[in-house]
Amino acid sequence: MLRGDGSHVGRGLHEDDANLPGVDSDSSRRKQMLLDMINILSELNNDNVTSAPTRQDLRISNDEKLMDAGADIFFRFERRVANLDKELNSFANAVRLLGSSVGVLSSAFKLREHLTTILFLFRENAANLFPRKIPRQSREPLLNPNLMDRGRRTNWRGHHPTPVAEHVLATGLEPDTLPNQFESFARDVVTFLDCLNEFPEFSDDAVNQSMRGFEADLKYWASCLADYKTQFRSPAVQRYVHDLTPEIGGHIDNITGTLSMFIEIGVPTIRLHQQNAVSKILNLSTVATFFSAVTATTLQYSYSATGDVLSDFVNAFWFSSLVLSIAAAVNSLLRLTWKQDMRSPGHRAPWWVLRWIKLSPLIFLVMSIAFFSSGLILFTYSSGQGPVTRTMITVLTAFTSFGLVAVSVCFASERWVFVSEVIDRICSLVRAIWIALHWCRTQLAVAQGYLRPLTNWVATAGTPTELLPYTQAQPQPRSRPTASTQPHTCPQDTTSTSPRHHAALSVCSVATLHSVSSEGRSDENTESRHSDARQRSVDAIRSVIMLQSTTRPMSPRRDSSFDTPLAVDRSGMSPGRFSDPGMSALRGARVTNAIEKLKTLGTLQEMYPHQALVRHLQFSPNGRYLATSSWDRTSVIFRVGESFTTHRTLVHVRGFIGQVAWSPNGRILLTRLTRAVKVWSEDGVCKQTIERPVPVQSIVWLPDGEGFLSVEGSDVVKLDLLGRVLATYHLGQVRLTNIAVTPDCSRLVGVGPSIAMASGPQPSRHTRVEKRIIVYNMLTKTKESQIPFVNDVRDITIARRSPVVLISPEKAAPQLWKLEFVRDRDRSDYAHTSRLSLKHTFGLKFPVDIVGPCQFGGKDDQFVLCAAKTGDIHIWDRETAAPLHCIRPQNTPGVGDLTCIGWNYATDDPMMFATGSHDGKVRIYSTPPEDSESDNTPHAERRFSGYFVYWY
């Protein structure tokens, strides 16, 4: 390819040829034409070099951006875990200076173990989602973080893994163990908090609140993930686990901050209090030691005097006082050692050990003083002291001992009251149990009295003819097919001829399965089974080639242990977007023409039919009318044409209008109120008001027009236009917000937050509740599949002619899911079931706040469009998720913010959609007819009624 310097080369050749003699004018003209062509090609080459990237490049760039964003989320989570691990290590080093810290050290040790395990599981999950961005971690380095250095030294010396490493490697950290790991982690968090609270010297409410909230959320997430224990290799569940990392990281940041404050403030405070307690114990030990010395000194005056009763009592009291004072000093030293040592927590030691260590020094010292005082009084009498001395010593001893006796009596009385209260409670409990047992025995006796005649009658019955006085027919022999012949008697059930070990079969392979003859010799059946296996192998290889040739956004590679293989088309062709070059070229030409039309989108008309926010709007399927609903309690029907005109205004006396829904034939309009649904004709006549006992979240027409569905809590109620209930579908523990129905009216897809059991774990106040997307079979009234979802969902829509589902999350880009029909391996008959798999996420170049439901648009729903709150309108290609068009407003931010958007499916030429805004304005966008388009229209930038139009 020639570069930009081709013109200079051409000019040089021209000048050289002009200087040669004998060159005629014709040759010069031909050379000049050749040089002009070279210059034109050079300019075109420069244009190609500096031109915008193609749609394929944009799609790949979008995939890379989504993968980069997902990888950044994980790396941020990894840094948070590393910070908490570092803080726990600092905490363990700080509390070693404290007494009674063995429990805290052990709990911090286990907490760091589980942090390492959970980080490993999250890394494996993220590596499955983003294999090109996040490397996997080998299991060998997954050692205990506190023994990492020791393990390295051991491996360096003996080349053998540590016992901790062998234990971790033998545990088998599989993805489906994540719920159990969450529960274990929650228990370790509670244990760590309990060990912290064992230090009564300091109480930090911030630590308690953060850890209690983390514990509640861990248990809640574990209970939610337990419902998907066999689906952890599914991309949908892996994506949900990955989306939990920001919330878990937020809890980890809170705990890290509170631990840092605890280390700075709590540990010095506890250390100061423990030092004060130690000084008190030392004082008690000093007093006991000093008193034992006094007792031993005094005992020297009486130990030799023996033979009479008073002298013997004096020696007995003083010797006892000496023993008790020494015991008080020794037990004080024992208590001091207990306080300063890294002992086990208090609840781990026997109760009598704690009582002995805490109370024995003081009790022994009090008893020693009492015995010494008693011996001193008796010594005044045995040594022959005068009456005044004896009286004064007795009175002073009694007076000084009064306080000691009074305090001891108070302690004893309080203890007796406590014991009496406990005894009364035990007696009350025993009395209640006895009353309950007596009542049960009485009721059992009454029931036995009623059942005794029946048991006697059964016992006395001799033959079956006495029990059943009917003529018993003679049993006729009949043939029952055996397990081996059952496939031959039921040719419709072809699944029994296939090997049982196949997880599931594609719906599209039913024709191949039915081609197997159920009659004939066994070798023919074997040959047909081999042909089926070859066909499935070919289909699998074709699917793998398709996956390698196309890059889907955020579509991880499937694990071999996933439940079902990829579905294939009925024609035997892979469902890839580029399975046929001819079809790809045709589709590319059609999308190119559509892009050219999108470039001509402009404002057709602006109307102000409402005085308040426009809540919802929808075109009728026949394209004749546009219906809007507003918070001003009115709904307006416009007649669609070159100029939109007001056809009817529907006034609602009570309640806000949350939604409008046209019937499939476009002749009946439904308006949804809080607890009612109104039925209107196209001429604005109210035919029926259907009252409902519970709030109505959404209404959806059935595609066949036989009725509509009303979303009411966890139930979906099928109603006719007279309000009669035709059927009720219960979707389990989920509070539905929106549903969509497949075109054949066989299944519905519902979305909403899950309802936690009242007796089960509950999420904390700031944690998002798990949302679920459920596929429900309306024919069998069974739930076929469900997937978790993190973000709130505004709306869900199913394409008219393709099995794809468009989900509109709040504060996130829309997602396109594929509804696949497969064989269920968990059922014996391998019946058909359905599941959802993410096709791609529509990327945004900058964060936007999407409002209202996202819509399909264009011919065969080839576009996906959504409106942002600020007025931006984004349009993507449905198949490639490449951004095609963007309309940005020029008005002031906050003025005329959009609230909803609706596409006119009745016409493809011109393309048309409408938007509603906060100020009650309805804006109509349209493309001009093909005959009015000009080839000279500039495509760099166009201005339509205050809007700038851009395309990618």
Buried (B, 14 or more C-beta within 10 A) or exposed (E): EBEEEBBEBBEEBBEEBEEEEEEEEEEEEEBEEEBEEBBEEBEEBBEEEEEEEEBEEBBBBBBBBBBEBBBEBBEEBBEBBEBBBEBBBEBBEBBEEBBBBBBBBBBBBBBBBBBBBBBBBBBBBBBBBBEEBBEEEEBEEBBBBBBBEEBEEBBEEEEEBBEBBEEBBEEEBEBBBBBEBBBBBBBBBBBBBBBBEEBEBBEBEEBBEBBBBBBBBBBBBBBBBBBBBEBBBBBBBBBBBBBBBBBBBBBBBBBBBBBBEBBEEBBEBBBEBBEEBBEEBEEBBEBBBEBBEEBBEBBEEBBEBEEEEBBBBBBBBBBBBBBBBBBBBBBBBBBBEBBBEBBEBEEEEEEEEEEBBEEBBBBBBBBBBBBBBBBBBBBBBBBEBEEEEBEEBBEEBEEEBEEEEEEEEEEEEEEEEEEEEEEEEEEEEEEEEEEEEEEEEEEEEEEEEEEEEEEEEEEEEEEEEEEEEEEEEEEEEEEEEEEEEBBBEEEEBBBBBBEEEBBBBBBBBBEBBEEBBBEEEEEEBEBBBEEBEEBBEEBBEBBBEBBEEBBBBBBBEBBEEBBBBBBBBEEBBBBBBBBEEEEBEEBBEBBEEBBEBBBBBBBBBBBEBBEBBBBBBBBBBBBBBBBBBBBBBBBBBBEBEEEBEEBBEBEBEEBBBBBBBBBBEBBBBBBBBBBBBBBBEBEBEEEBEBEBEEEBBBBBBBBEBEBBBBBBBBEBBBBBBEBEEEEEBEBBEBBBBBBBBBEEBEBBBBBBBBBBEEEEBBBBEEBBBBBBBBBBBBEEEEBBBBBBBBBBBBBBBBBEEBBBBBBBBEEBBBBBBBBBBBBBBEEEEBBBBBBBBBBBBBBBEEEBEBBBBBBBBBBBBBBBBBBBBBBBBBBBBBBBBBBBBBBBBEEEEEEBBBBBBBBBBBEBEBBBBBBBBBBBBBBBBBBBEEEEEEEEEEEEEBEBEEBEBBBB
